Amino acid sequence: MSASAEFQPPRERKAYPSACPLCGGSIREERVTLHYAAPHGTTRLVHEVPAGVCQSCAERYLRPDVAEKIEHLLSAPPAGREEVPVWNFAASA
């Protein structure tokens, strides 16, 4: 990261950073799936989230309006449910 790179707090950001503040890589908007830990060991998934993704280190950046929308989504009942297979590496050794 260059010394001149400025990292704006997320609430003040109107767009994605022009370069990744962590590694200096280029950022491109992509649709991603976000994972959130929920109570009782469950995980919440939010699909098709627009995010700025660093093409070098894969760090993700959200615009404030998207982050607020996710907060509202997670407080409402889910649109669907998925069953995800899970393997435990430690138990297999």
Helices and strands as residue ranges (DSSP letters): G 10-12, E 27-37, G 39-41, E 43-54, E 60-61, H 64-75, H 89-92
